[in-house]
Amino acid sequence: MINVYKYEGKDEEECLTKCIEELDVYNCDILVKNIEEEDSFKIEVVKKEDVISFIKEYIKEVAKKMNIEINMEVREDEEVFSVTMVSDKNPILIGKEGKNLNSIQYLLRQALSNQTGFNIKVNLDASNYRAKKVRNFEYQIKNIVREVQKTKIDTKLDPMNSYQRRIVHALLSDFSNVTTESVGEEPNRCVVIKYIGD
């Protein structure tokens, strides 16, 4: 169970001051959701440590139901909770093409949302499965970029989700003579790598 604390004041600063004094926390220890109303200002707050505890308990319960052992580490950075898991049965935990991992992550996000009303970002990985996939994806994109630089011909990539598109845009910021543009509508939105010359 995650406690959601509510504070009201004339502005966000007053609400945060009340929260920090009452809960004896720092700004970096909490997640805050602003609720502006016509005559007052309200915030809802959850402690990051409560979120981490919930995540650990949730994963333990999933492991129990899947009849597998899971060791995990939960880290928070810039309001994203990263869960690194290692299991005695990683193929079952990950599933075909990461489907089990994706499902557990989706259900965990929903459980957090139901508990708090917050959109809490959680990324699950098991035995660096996702990290390896990202490295392979980045390697493929770099090869395509080099080809665009060499041939000076724009390339339209296959449709991808917003997370993958962000990776492509960030990756290409390190390359000269190319730029990126997202085109199309979901779920067929994709990135075009364009040659822009010297």
Stockholm file with secondary structure:
# STOCKHOLM 1.0

chainA/1-198         MINVYKYEGKDEEECLTKCIEELDVYNCDILVKNIEEEDSFKIEVVKKEDVISFIKEYIKEVAKKMNIEINMEVREDEEVFSVTMVSDKNPILIGKEGKNLNSIQYLLRQALSNQTGFNIKVNLDASNYRAKKVRNFEYQIKNIVREVQKTKIDTKLDPMNSYQRRIVHALLSDFSNVTTESVGEEPNRCVVIKYIGD
#=GR chainA/1-198 SS CCCCEEEEESSHHHHHHHHHHHHTCCGGGEEEEEEECSSCEEEEEEEHHHHHHHHHHHHHHHHHHHTCCEEEEEEEETTEEEEEEEETTHHHHHCGGGHHHHHHHHHHHHHHHHHHSSCCEEEEEETTHHHHHHHHHHHHHHHHHHHHHHHCCCEECCCCCHHHHHHHHHHHTTCSSEEEEEESCTTSCEEEEEECCC
#=GC SS_cons         CCCCEEEEESSHHHHHHHHHHHHTCCGGGEEEEEEECSSCEEEEEEEHHHHHHHHHHHHHHHHHHHTCCEEEEEEEETTEEEEEEEETTHHHHHCGGGHHHHHHHHHHHHHHHHHHSSCCEEEEEETTHHHHHHHHHHHHHHHHHHHHHHHCCCEECCCCCHHHHHHHHHHHTTCSSEEEEEESCTTSCEEEEEECCC
//
